[in-house]
Amino acid sequence: MNAELSGRRALVTGGASGIGEAVARALAARGAGVVVADLDADAAARVAGELGGEAWAVDLSDLDALAGVEVRADILVNNAGIQTVSPIEDFDPARFRTMIDLMLTAPFLLTRAVLPGMYANGWGRVVNISSVHGVRASAYKSAYVSAKHGLEGLSKVTALEGAPHGVTSNCVNPGYVRTPLVEKQIADQARVHGIPESDVIEKVMLTESAIKRLLEPAEVADLVAWLCGPHAGMVTGASYVMDGGWTAR
């Protein structure tokens, strides 16, 4: 086992499936003690049990509860997310607010909670799982694109404030990843674009990508782990696109 993160405590939100689970496994493989935070208590307990870590069953959209929580972590990976595909004129305002709460305000509250401990130790890593939609837009994703663009700004401010204290903050910006979040979009994408579900991956999800395949969660996790490791101390305020060439256009 690579023990470069031995003794470090990592908190991964949305850690019970998809990218979050892959990140939790990658950090644990490098020696970190991992807290798997997820709305799905049973899944969080399963993953945490397999990794010898801790499970935290939490609703990150409950901002009042989250604002008062005490959190200690050397590494924070803000990953939890949801998606809704809908034209702006039909987008439910309550759903828009929930998505901003979960994917922008919750990362702010967790970052706010962990920074004092990181500052006291003179070391910390904040990795925000953004998206290619943090630097590009797509139709029918107003809340998601807004949240991810906001997360990019939060990450950069965290980088500037954390720098004197040994804390780095970066975004990882995947394109479409083979996760339940992406699979759940297929029916909605087919509906709003007026195409069969069987055509969605090729004609919607991969149309801008030069490399015509979905990204695997483990590929994202490898980059996250590197950003958390000993060789990335000068990397901060950055956004690492993993989009198969989408943003090269």
N, C-alpha and C positions, 0 to 999 in steps of 0.2 A: 504493500500500500504506500502511495505517495503521502508523506506526512507533513507537507509544507504548510498546511493550515492547522496542525495539531495545536490544541489549546484555544483555538478560536471558536466563538459561538456565533452561529449563522442563523438568521431568521429569514425564511423564504415564504412569502405569501402566495396563496394559490398553489401550495406545495404538494397537493395530493394527486395531481394529474398533470398531463401535458408537459409544457416547458418547466413549470415549477417542480414537478416530480423529478424530471431529469436533472435540474439544477441541484435539488436537494441530494440526489444520489452522487452527483459529481463532487460536491463540496464534502460530503461524508467520506467519499473515497480518498480525499486529500487530507483527511484527519480532523475535519471540523465537527463539532457537535452541532447538530442541526435541529432547529425548531420548525416543524411543519405546520404552518398556519393555513387553515382552510375552513370554508363554510361547511363542508362535508366532514363531520366529526369522525365517522367510521373510516373513511378513506384516509384521513390525516393520521389516525391511530395506526392503521395498517402500514403506511409508508414509514412513519416514525419508528414503529416496532421493528421493521426490517432493517432500519439504519442505526438502531440503537440510539435514537434521538428522542425528542419530545413532540407531542401533538398539542396544538392550540386550536381548538374549535372556536372560530370567531367570525362574526358578521362584520366585515370591514366597511360596509355601508352605514353601520350604526355609528355615526360620527360622535354623538354625545358620549357613548360608552368608550369609544376609542380615544377620545381626547383626554380621558382621565387615567388611562392605563399606564402602568410602569413597565418598560421594556428594556432589557439589557441585551445588546448584541454587538459583536465586533464587525459583523457583516450583515448588511440588510439588503435583501433582494426583493424589490417591489415588483411583483409579477401578476398578482390577481387581476383578472379582467373579464369582462363580458362584452357581447356584441349585439347590436340591433341594426338591421338593414332596412331602411325606410326613407322615402323622400321627406324633406324637411317639412313640407306642409301637412304631412300625415304623422310626423314624429310625435309621440306622446311626451308632453313636457315632464311628467313625473319620471318617465324612463330616462329622459335626457339628464335630469338632475341626479338620478341614482348612478348613472354611468360616470358622471363627473365626480360624484362623491367617492365612488369606489376606486377610480383609476387616477385621480389627481389629489383630492383632499385627503384620502386615507394615506397615500404615500407621504404627503406633507406631515401628517400627524405622527406617523411612525418614524420618519426621519427626525422630526422634532424631539421625539421621545428618546431615540438612541444616541443622538449627537453628544449630549453631555458626558455620557460614559466613554464614548470614543475619544472625546477631547481629553478627558482625564487620563486615558491610557496612551495618548499620543499616537493612536493608530485606529483606522477604521476604513471600511469599504462600503459604499452605497452603490448598488447596481440597479438601475431602473430598466425593466423590460418594457421598452417603448415599442416601436413598430416602424416599418417603412412609412406608415401613416403618421409618424411623428415629423416627417420631413416632406411628405407628399400628401395629396388629398385624393380621395375617390368619392364619386357620387354615392349618395344614399347612406353615408356613414358620418353624419354631422357630429354626433356625440363622441364617437370613438376618435375621430380625427381631432376634435377640439381637446379632448382629454390628453391625447398623446402629445399634441403640440404644447400643451401646458406642462406636461411632465418633462419635456425637453428643457423648458425654462427653469423649472424647479431644480432639475439636476445640475444645471450650470451654476445657479446661485449657490447650491450646496457645495459645489466644487470650489467656488471662490471663498466662501466662508470657512470651509473645512481645511483648506490648504495649509494655513499656519499651524494646524493641529495634527497633521499627519493623516488627514481623512481625504480620500478621493471619492469622486462621484461621477459616474458615467452612465450613458444609455447604450443599450443593445437594441438594434432596430431590425428585427427579422421581417422578411416577407411572409408569405403564407407557409405556415408550419403544419405538419401532420398532427393535429391535436383535435380533441373534441370540440373546442371553440370554432375551429375552421369547418369541421364536418357539419356542425349545426347551422352554418350559414348557407349551405348549398341550396336548400329549398327556398329560402328567402331571396337569394341571388337569382335563382331561376325565375321567380315570380316577378321581381322588379325589372329584370332585363328581358323578360318574355322569351326565354329559351328553356330547353329541357334540362333537367338536373344533371344528366349525363354530360352536358357540354360546359358546365360551370367551371370546372377546374381549368380546362384548356382555354376557354374563350373569355373568362373573366379573371380568374385568379392568376393565371400564368401568362396573360397576354403581354404584359410589360416586362416580364422576366426573360433575360437572354438564355438562362439555364432553365430548361423546361421540366422542372420537377419540384415537388414540395420539399421544404426544408425539414430535416429531422430534429426532434427536440434535443437529442444528444449533441448535435452540432452547435446549437445555441448554448447549451450547458457548458461545453468546452471553453467557449469564449468568456462566459461569465466567470468560470473558475480561474481562468488566466487573469482576468481583471481583479480578482480577489487575492491573487498570489503575490509572491515577493518580487516579481520582475515587472510589475506594473505600477510602481510607486510614482512614476512621472506621468502617468496617464490619468488625466482628470479633465472634466468638462467636455469630454468627447462623446461622439455618437457614432457607434460602429454599425454600419448597415451590413446586413446579411440578406441580400435581396436578389441574388442571382443576376445582378446587372440592371435591375429596374431603374435605379437612380443614375445610371450611366447615360441614360437617354436625354 
